Amino acid sequence: MTYPEELSELIEEFKEIEDKMERLEMVFDMADEVIPYPLDQWNDDSRVLGCQSEAHVFVDLDDGKVLLLAGADAKLVQGLMGILSIAINGTAPAQALLLSPDFVEEMGILNTLSPSRSNGFRNMFDKVMKDIRGLE
């Protein structure tokens, strides 16, 4: 699959990191990439079900391009949200929907996370894709 340039570069950066703890630290750093979804707007519709943490996402269109706002009570989850933000923000909805969650496996992140965190990422990814489909 062909990824957006910024995501391709991020995948390559993660692939170069061999130490799991260092890779995890980089996931934490990705939390800064999130466009915050205000806490007072969190609700049952924005909640990521099946996530170990309290996590919320809101997908909208900005000038016809996908805009993901997100927030979580755990920095690791926020970092995963940052990675997903890099993957889809600024893309056309049809392009975003072509994305597969396999890119996080390519990055080596899934084998760094606990099974419940990996499952939480998948639930977050699936919710965001469902919400993007709802925009069309």
N, C-alpha and C positions, 0 to 999 in steps of 0.2 A: 504494500500500500504506500502511496505517496502522502507524506504528512506535510502540514504547513511548515515553512522554513524554521520558524522559532521552535516548534516541537521537535523537528529533526535534530536541531542543534542540541536541545536539551537531552534527547535520547542518547546522543553520542557522548555528552558530558557524563551522564550516569553510567554508561557502559565502561567508561575509562576508570571508574572507581571500583576497586576490588574489595576493599574493606567494607563489611556490612554496616558497621557503626558510622563510618564516614558517609555512606550512602544515605543512612537514616538521618544524619545531620543535614544533608543536602535537602532531604524532603522537608525537614523543619524550616529550612531557609525559604522554601517555596511558598510558605504561608504568607509572605509579603506580597505575593503576586495576586492575591485575592482582592477583588473589589468587594468591600464589606456589605453584607446584607444586614441592615439595621436590626438590632435585637428586638426592638418593639414591633417589628413586622413579622417576626417568626410566628408561625402558626402550624396547624396540622397539615395544611396543604403544602407547606414548604419543607416539612420535616422529611429527612431521609430515613425511611423505615429500615430496620435491620442493621443500623449503624450502632456500634458500641457507645459512641458519644452522642451528645445532643448536636445534631448537624442539620443545617437548613440551606436550601438552594432556591434561587429564584432566577428564572430564565426569561429574558425579554428580548425585543429587537431594538437596536439602535441604528437608525438609518438603513434598515434592511439586513443588518448583521447581528449575529448572536451576541448577547451580553449576559454573562453569568455573574450573579451576585451570590455570595455564599458566606457562611459563618459556622463556626463550631466551637465547642467548649474545650477542645483538645488541639494543641498545636500540630500534632501529627496529622490529624484529620484536615485541619486547615491547610497544611502543606500539600496533601493529596488534592484538595480543592484548587490550590494554586496551580498544580500541574494540569488539572483538567481545564482550568481557565486559560492557560497558555495554549492548550490544544484546540479550544473552540472559540474563544472570544475573537470577534472581528471576522468570523467566517460567515458565509451564507448558510442558512439553515440546511439546505440540501447537502452542502459540503460537510457540515458538522455531523450530519446523520450517517455519512459514510465511514466515520471513525469507529474503530473497533477497540474495545478495552485491552486488546493484546499489546498495545504500545507500552503499557506499564510493565508487562512481562519482559519486553525487549529491553527496558531500562534496568531490569534486575531488581525492581522494587518489590514485586510480589514475594520473592523468596526472602526478603528482608523483613516483611511484616508477619504478624501472627495471622493464623487462618481467619480469625474473626475480623481483623482489620482489612484483610484482603477481600473478604466477603462484603464488608461495609463499603469499600471502594466500588465494588461491582454494583451494589445497590444504589450508590450515589450516581454512578455512570448511567445506569438504567433509568433512574428517575429524570436525570437531565435530558437524556435522549427522548423520553416520553414527553417531557415538557416542551422540547423543541418541536416535536411532531404536532403538539397542540397549538403551536404558533401559526402553523401554515393554514 
